[in-house]
Every structure is written in C-alpha cells, then in structure tokens.
Amino acid sequence: MTKSLFPEMEPGRRLIDPRRLEPSPDAPLADRMRPRTLEEFEGQEAIVGPGKILRGAIENDELRSLILWGPPGSGKTTLAWVIARRTQALFVPFSAVLSGIKEIKEVMAGAEAEKRSSGRRTILFVDEIHRFNRAQQDAFLPYVERGDIVLIGATTENPSFEVNSALLSRSKVYVLKQLDEAALMRILKRALEEDHGLGTLHLEADEAILTEIARRSQGDARFALNTLEIAAAATPAPEGRGARVITPAVLADALQRTALYYDKSGEEHFNLISALHKSMRSSEPDAAIYWLARMIEGGEDPLYIARRIVRFASEDVGNADPRALSVALAAKESVHFLGLPEGALALAQAAVYCATAPKSDSVYRAWKEAVADIRAGKVEPVPMSIRNAPTALMSGLGYGEGYQHAHDLPDGVTDMECLPPVVKGRKYYRPRDVGYEKTIKQLMEQREEIKRKRSGS
C-alpha cells in the first residue's frame, strides 16, 4: 500500500483526531449530545430526510462540494461530523477563524498528492467559511474543479454575498432552518435520558420546563442544551433518594434572557431592518414596535435605526404628513442626547407615528425619475431666465433675462419654464390624494388652471 502523505493518518482511518468523535465526559453537554448518525440528526428532514438527495449522497459516500447555510445551533457542524463518520474519504476539519492562506495551501497540496498516490478523495470541512476573504476562497477553487477535494463549507451568512461566485457555482447550497420546538424538545429529552448526556444525574424536568427552554432558544439546539446543563448544575440533590427536579425558579435563573440571533453586519441585520421598514410601510404599528425591540435587544446601534426611520419619513410618508420627518429627526436627536435605554422610547414613538401616518412615496418616485433622467444624459445648461446676474457683464450676457418674480404677481403664478428644454414639461412629482398631499395636489392643480386661463388654452 502506498504510504499516505498525511503521516498521522493510519490506513483506513479518516484524517481527524478520533478524540473529537467521542467527546470527553467533561465536554459541554452540547458536544456530548452531538448526533452520531443521520437517524439521530434532528429537525432538517427537508434536506437529509429519507429519500432526499443529500442523504443518499452521504449514505453512498458520493458527496460533492456543498455549502451548509443556517443560523447558529441548526446543525451545520454536526452534519459535517456525521459525514466524517460515514465517509471512507480522508476528512480534514478546518477553521476559517484559526487558519490562513499558508495552511490552506498546505492542505490543498496534501489532498492533491493523496489523490494521485492512492486515489482517495479528501473531504475538507471549513467552518465559518464566510470569514475567509476572496483570495483565501480562491485558493480552494482549482482543487474543487479537479476533484482533488470535496468542500463542505458552513456559514451563518448568506453565501450569495459571502462566498465567491466561482466557488458557489461549483457547490450545492443547502439551507438549514431554525429548529422548531418539537425538534428541540426531542433533543432535550434525549439529553436527560442518555448516559453520555445527563442520564446519570437522575434529573427530572416536566413538560412545561422543557417547553420554556425550547421556546426561548430561538431554534438554537446549542443554546437549549447549554441552558439545560446550567439548570441541571444549579439543581440541588434531594435529601432523600428522590430525583433532582428542575424548578421554574432555577430555570428562570439559567435563562436570564432569550437567545437573540443577531449579527449587526450580517444578513439578519438586513432582515430585521427590512421587517421594521415594511411593517411601518404597511401601517402596522404593533409589528413596527416588535421589530424595533428585536433590533434594540439584539444590540443594534440605535442611531442606525434612527437614520432609517428618518429615511422612511421622507421615502414612504413624504408630504402626506410632513410632520413625520420632524418627529423622526426629533427621535434621532433624543437618542443622541439620551442614549439607551431611555432613547429607545423616542424611537418607538417615531416608529409608531410613521406606521400610522398616511403614506405617499411621490417625493421618492420624483427623485428617482429625476436622477434617472440626469444619469441618462438629459442635462443642459440652466435656462437664462432663472440664472442670477450679480455683475453687469452677466446681465449683459442675458443672465436673468425674462425672469418673473412670483411675489410681484397677484396670484403668485409665473409663466416661466424652469426646466431645460431636454426635459421640458416633465412631471416628476405627482402627489396622491392622501393626507396633506391631497392639499398639495389641489394647490398644484389650481396653479395649472391659472396658467391655462392666462394662456387661453
């Protein structure tokens, strides 16, 4: 047999530390309870349930490069280690947090040589692949293309933004969902029963206790198991021979607060601000308050939220209620002056005001159309009639010639054309029949009627 280029690898053994497969008794409960088989793997039936393509590829050891995308505690790393137990290929775990381009090249070279000498594939598991920059990700590409490695990348971030398009096109993306309460309940009950979990402690927790842990874990199995472990450690042994019972008081102390999956620079940041914005646009104040609270509790910068509400006041409320912009700006100043937690109430006030205000995006549409015309090259000199003429030379050149001063006219309506010829007659701002904008529309129509009568048309 050809000697393996991975010296620590014995024939027939995967390139992983066997101790990692069997956590020590002192390891955290979440590690000790990590599923060993697909049958034990909970909550992702949509991708690894019976009859699914990925399950078949794992069972037949015919895996191709893939990206596992999902929130914390959904099973990405666990699924990789289940694959490690099943495959006959070399299996190399790799951390994007701890490794750099030098380590990547060394592993790639070893995988290429192993393929040539023994014909064995190497499965490379890269945890938190989104932490690799573009150059580091590019280093994988030729080896993936040649089939020297099968890449399994795990990420909590949207791979559309965080993984190179070339690498993404050569990999299948599997989306892992947050675990539902039923799956978390099964995981928690198994942890109480299994000897490698908490089974030897003879703990009892009623259905309500486990339900509360599952509910507060936000789909994160690791958080659920960590909470159960903390509660177990805080539960005293009874004086007699009875079981140790986890009480609501102990659980409340273990929980402290709900796990909030939130990354201020990642996709969840954009998901939540989108939810806030669209809730306000849909005139749903309760939803606006909820998403605002989620962002604040998750640690978002309150001034960022304030800026978005100010933007919303112009973009979605506009002149239907001009006061919305004042309220939003006042909230921004309040947050700047007070900070948190006091300033959060001003943000809530502004969010509710914007949500309940009449809506119009006429100003936003007008702005977009004007910018589009300018970017399309519809740019001409400012008409002479509306140019200033601060010097005699400029006046002699015709600057300001034909200008009509609106305040000198009895109705305040001029006949000047203020747009350049290339966009003459263009109507960018089209107010709606809502809120104060209805009044604006009436005033604009009155001005147009005055112009028509004056021109005799």
FILO-694751 format. One record per residue (C-alpha): residue in three letters; x, y, z. Coordinates in steps of 0.5 Angstrom, whole numbers, padded with zeros to 4 digits, always signed. Example, Ala and Ser with C-alpha at 12.3 -4.5 7.8 and 13.67 -1.06 7.14 Angstrom:
! FILO-694751
Ala+0025-0009+0016/Ser+0027-0002+0014/
! end
This chain:
! FILO-694751
Met+0000+0000+0000/Thr+0002+0007-0002/Lys+0004+0011+0004/Ser+0000+0016+0006/Leu+0002+0024+0005/Phe-0002+0025+0012/Pro+0003+0022+0016/Glu-0002+0022+0022/Met-0007+0018+0018/Glu-0007+0011+0019/Pro-0009+0006+0014/Gly-0017+0006+0014/Arg-0017+0012+0018/Arg-0020+0019+0017/Leu-0016+0025+0018/Ile-0019+0027+0024/Asp-0017+0027+0032/Pro-0021+0021+0034/Arg-0022+0024+0041/Arg-0026+0029+0037/Leu-0031+0024+0035/Glu-0032+0022+0042/Pro-0032+0028+0047/Ser-0030+0027+0054/Pro-0034+0027+0060/Asp-0032+0034+0062/Ala-0034+0037+0055/Pro-0040+0041+0055/Leu-0047+0038+0054/Ala-0048+0040+0047/Asp-0042+0037+0045/Arg-0043+0030+0048/Met-0050+0030+0045/Arg-0048+0031+0038/Pro-0051+0026+0034/Arg-0047+0021+0031/Thr-0052+0018+0026/Leu-0057+0021+0021/Glu-0062+0018+0025/Glu-0060+0022+0031/Phe-0060+0028+0027/Glu-0066+0033+0029/Gly-0070+0038+0025/Gln-0067+0038+0018/Glu-0071+0033+0015/Ala-0072+0037+0008/Ile-0065+0036+0006/Val-0063+0030+0010/Gly-0070+0026+0011/Pro-0071+0019+0008/Gly-0070+0020+0000/Lys-0067+0026+0000/Ile-0061+0027-0005/Leu-0056+0030+0000/Arg-0058+0024+0005/Gly-0057+0019-0001/Ala-0050+0022-0002/Ile-0048+0022+0005/Glu-0050+0014+0005/Asn-0047+0012-0001/Asp-0041+0016+0000/Glu-0041+0020-0006/Leu-0041+0027-0003/Arg-0040+0033-0008/Ser-0038+0040-0005/Leu-0043+0044-0002/Ile-0045+0050+0003/Leu-0049+0049+0009/Trp-0052+0055+0011/Gly-0056+0056+0017/Pro-0057+0060+0024/Pro-0053+0058+0030/Gly-0055+0052+0033/Ser-0058+0049+0027/Gly-0053+0043+0026/Lys-0048+0045+0021/Thr-0042+0043+0024/Thr-0046+0037+0027/Leu-0048+0035+0020/Ala-0041+0035+0018/Trp-0038+0031+0023/Val-0044+0026+0022/Ile-0041+0026+0015/Ala-0034+0025+0018/Arg-0036+0018+0021/Arg-0039+0015+0014/Thr-0034+0017+0009/Gln-0028+0013+0007/Ala-0025+0019+0004/Leu-0020+0023+0008/Phe-0023+0028+0013/Val-0020+0035+0014/Pro-0023+0040+0019/Phe-0021+0047+0018/Ser-0023+0053+0022/Ala-0023+0060+0018/Val-0022+0063+0025/Leu-0016+0060+0026/Ser-0013+0059+0019/Gly-0010+0063+0014/Ile-0007+0062+0007/Lys-0001+0058+0008/Glu-0005+0053+0012/Ile-0010+0053+0006/Lys-0004+0051+0001/Glu-0001+0046+0005/Val-0008+0042+0006/Met-0009+0043-0001/Ala-0002+0041-0004/Gly-0003+0035+0001/Ala-0010+0033-0002/Glu-0008+0033-0009/Ala-0002+0029-0007/Glu-0006+0024-0004/Lys-0011+0023-0010/Arg-0005+0022-0014/Ser-0002+0017-0010/Ser-0008+0013-0007/Gly-0014+0015-0011/Arg-0017+0017-0004/Arg-0021+0024-0004/Thr-0021+0029+0001/Ile-0027+0032+0004/Leu-0025+0039+0007/Phe-0030+0042+0012/Val-0029+0049+0013/Asp-0033+0052+0019/Glu-0035+0059+0018/Ile-0032+0060+0011/His-0035+0067+0011/Arg-0029+0069+0015/Phe-0025+0067+0009/Asn-0023+0073+0005/Arg-0024+0073-0003/Ala-0016+0071-0004/Gln-0017+0065+0001/Gln-0023+0063-0002/Asp-0020+0063-0009/Ala-0014+0058-0006/Phe-0020+0053-0006/Leu-0022+0053-0013/Pro-0017+0049-0017/Tyr-0017+0044-0013/Val-0025+0043-0012/Glu-0025+0044-0020/Arg-0020+0038-0021/Gly-0024+0034-0016/Asp-0018+0033-0011/Ile-0022+0036-0005/Val-0030+0036-0004/Leu-0031+0042+0000/Ile-0036+0043+0006/Gly-0037+0050+0008/Ala-0041+0052+0014/Thr-0044+0059+0015/Thr-0049+0063+0018/Glu-0048+0069+0013/Asn-0052+0069+0006/Pro-0047+0065+0001/Ser-0049+0070-0004/Phe-0046+0075-0001/Glu-0040+0072+0003/Val-0038+0066-0002/Asn-0034+0067-0008/Ser-0039+0067-0014/Ala-0034+0062-0018/Leu-0034+0057-0012/Leu-0041+0058-0011/Ser-0043+0056-0018/Arg-0039+0049-0016/Ser-0042+0048-0010/Lys-0049+0046-0008/Val-0052+0050-0002/Tyr-0057+0047+0003/Val-0061+0051+0007/Leu-0061+0049+0015/Lys-0067+0052+0018/Gln-0068+0054+0026/Leu-0070+0048+0029/Asp-0077+0048+0031/Glu-0080+0047+0039/Ala-0082+0040+0037/Ala-0074+0038+0035/Leu-0071+0042+0041/Met-0076+0038+0046/Arg-0074+0031+0043/Ile-0066+0034+0044/Leu-0067+0036+0051/Lys-0071+0030+0053/Arg-0065+0025+0050/Ala-0060+0029+0054/Leu-0064+0028+0060/Glu-0064+0020+0059/Glu-0058+0019+0055/Asp-0052+0017+0060/His-0047+0021+0056/Gly-0052+0027+0057/Leu-0055+0028+0064/Gly-0058+0021+0065/Thr-0053+0019+0071/Leu-0056+0025+0075/His-0063+0023+0075/Leu-0066+0029+0073/Glu-0073+0031+0072/Ala-0076+0037+0068/Asp-0083+0037+0067/Glu-0086+0039+0060/Ala-0087+0046+0062/Ile-0080+0047+0064/Leu-0077+0044+0057/Thr-0082+0048+0053/Glu-0080+0054+0056/Ile-0073+0052+0054/Ala-0075+0050+0047/Arg-0079+0057+0046/Arg-0073+0061+0049/Ser-0068+0058+0045/Gln-0070+0061+0038/Gly-0068+0055+0034/Asp-0061+0054+0037/Ala-0060+0047+0040/Arg-0053+0049+0043/Phe-0057+0055+0047/Ala-0062+0050+0049/Leu-0057+0044+0051/Asn-0053+0050+0055/Thr-0059+0052+0059/Leu-0061+0045+0061/Glu-0054+0044+0063/Ile-0054+0050+0067/Ala-0060+0049+0070/Ala-0058+0042+0072/Ala-0052+0044+0075/Ala-0056+0049+0080/Thr-0061+0044+0082/Pro-0059+0041+0089/Ala-0060+0034+0090/Pro-0065+0032+0095/Glu-0064+0030+0102/Gly-0067+0023+0101/Arg-0067+0018+0095/Gly-0071+0022+0090/Ala-0070+0025+0083/Arg-0067+0032+0082/Val-0072+0036+0080/Ile-0071+0043+0076/Thr-0076+0048+0078/Pro-0078+0054+0075/Ala-0074+0059+0079/Val-0068+0055+0077/Leu-0070+0055+0070/Ala-0071+0063+0070/Asp-0064+0064+0073/Ala-0061+0060+0068/Leu-0065+0063+0062/Gln-0064+0070+0064/Arg-0066+0073+0057/Thr-0068+0070+0051/Ala-0062+0068+0046/Leu-0062+0073+0040/Tyr-0059+0071+0034/Tyr-0057+0078+0031/Asp-0051+0080+0027/Lys-0050+0087+0026/Ser-0046+0086+0020/Gly-0049+0080+0017/Glu-0056+0078+0014/Glu-0060+0078+0020/His-0058+0086+0021/Phe-0061+0087+0014/Asn-0067+0082+0015/Leu-0069+0086+0021/Ile-0069+0093+0019/Ser-0073+0091+0013/Ala-0078+0088+0017/Leu-0078+0094+0021/His-0079+0099+0015/Lys-0084+0094+0011/Ser-0088+0094+0018/Met-0088+0102+0018/Arg-0090+0102+0011/Ser-0096+0097+0012/Ser-0098+0102+0017/Glu-0097+0096+0023/Pro-0095+0100+0029/Asp-0095+0093+0033/Ala-0090+0090+0028/Ala-0086+0096+0028/Ile-0085+0096+0035/Tyr-0084+0089+0036/Trp-0078+0089+0030/Leu-0075+0095+0033/Ala-0075+0092+0040/Arg-0072+0086+0037/Met-0066+0090+0034/Ile-0065+0094+0040/Glu-0065+0088+0045/Gly-0060+0085+0040/Gly-0055+0090+0041/Glu-0056+0095+0034/Asp-0054+0102+0034/Pro-0060+0106+0036/Leu-0057+0112+0031/Tyr-0057+0107+0025/Ile-0064+0105+0027/Ala-0066+0113+0028/Arg-0063+0114+0021/Arg-0067+0109+0018/Ile-0073+0112+0021/Val-0071+0119+0018/Arg-0070+0116+0011/Phe-0077+0113+0012/Ala-0081+0119+0014/Ser-0079+0122+0007/Glu-0079+0116+0003/Asp-0086+0113+0005/Val-0089+0118+0009/Gly-0087+0124+0005/Asn-0091+0130+0004/Ala-0097+0126+0006/Asp-0095+0128+0013/Pro-0089+0133+0013/Arg-0089+0133+0021/Ala-0087+0125+0020/Leu-0080+0128+0018/Ser-0080+0133+0024/Val-0082+0127+0029/Ala-0076+0122+0026/Leu-0071+0128+0027/Ala-0073+0129+0034/Ala-0072+0122+0036/Lys-0065+0122+0033/Glu-0063+0128+0037/Ser-0067+0124+0043/Val-0063+0118+0042/His-0056+0122+0041/Phe-0058+0126+0047/Leu-0060+0120+0052/Gly-0057+0114+0049/Leu-0060+0107+0051/Pro-0065+0105+0055/Glu-0068+0112+0055/Gly-0067+0114+0048/Ala-0071+0107+0045/Leu-0078+0110+0047/Ala-0077+0116+0043/Leu-0075+0111+0037/Ala-0081+0107+0039/Gln-0085+0114+0039/Ala-0083+0116+0032/Ala-0084+0108+0029/Val-0091+0109+0031/Tyr-0092+0116+0028/Cys-0089+0113+0022/Ala-0093+0107+0022/Thr-0100+0110+0023/Ala-0099+0117+0018/Pro-0102+0117+0012/Lys-0097+0114+0006/Ser-0094+0117+0000/Asp-0088+0116-0004/Ser-0089+0121-0009/Val-0083+0125-0007/Tyr-0079+0119-0007/Arg-0081+0117-0014/Ala-0080+0124-0017/Trp-0073+0124-0014/Lys-0071+0117-0017/Glu-0074+0119-0024/Ala-0070+0126-0024/Val-0064+0122-0022/Ala-0065+0117-0028/Asp-0066+0123-0033/Ile-0060+0126-0031/Arg-0056+0119-0031/Ala-0059+0118-0038/Gly-0055+0125-0040/Lys-0061+0129-0040/Val-0057+0135-0038/Glu-0057+0142-0041/Pro-0055+0149-0038/Val-0059+0153-0033/Pro-0064+0157-0037/Met-0062+0164-0037/Ser-0068+0167-0034/Ile-0067+0163-0028/Arg-0060+0165-0027/Asn-0057+0170-0022/Ala-0054+0176-0025/Pro-0049+0179-0020/Thr-0045+0183-0025/Ala-0046+0188-0030/Leu-0042+0183-0035/Met-0047+0177-0033/Ser-0053+0182-0034/Gly-0051+0184-0041/Leu-0050+0177-0043/Gly-0057+0176-0041/Tyr-0057+0172-0035/Gly-0064+0173-0031/Glu-0067+0176-0037/Gly-0074+0174-0037/Tyr-0074+0173-0030/Gln-0081+0173-0027/His-0081+0175-0019/Ala-0087+0171-0016/His-0088+0176-0011/Asp-0090+0181-0016/Leu-0095+0178-0019/Pro-0102+0178-0016/Asp-0104+0170-0016/Gly-0096+0169-0015/Val-0096+0164-0021/Thr-0091+0165-0026/Asp-0090+0163-0034/Met-0083+0161-0034/Glu-0080+0155-0036/Cys-0076+0153-0030/Leu-0073+0146-0033/Pro-0068+0146-0039/Pro-0071+0144-0046/Val-0069+0137-0046/Val-0074+0135-0040/Lys-0079+0141-0041/Gly-0086+0139-0039/Arg-0083+0133-0035/Lys-0088+0132-0029/Tyr-0083+0128-0023/Tyr-0088+0130-0017/Arg-0095+0127-0018/Pro-0098+0128-0011/Arg-0103+0123-0008/Asp-0110+0124-0005/Val-0108+0122+0002/Gly-0106+0127+0008/Tyr-0103+0134+0007/Glu-0101+0131+0000/Lys-0108+0132-0002/Thr-0108+0139-0001/Ile-0101+0140-0004/Lys-0105+0137-0010/Gln-0110+0142-0010/Leu-0105+0147-0010/Met-0102+0145-0016/Glu-0108+0144-0020/Gln-0110+0151-0018/Arg-0103+0154-0021/Glu-0104+0150-0027/Glu-0111+0152-0028/Ile-0109+0159-0027/Lys-0103+0158-0033/Arg-0108+0155-0037/Lys-0113+0161-0037/Arg-0108+0166-0038/Ser-0105+0163-0044/Gly-0112+0162-0047/Ser-0112+0155-0048/
! end
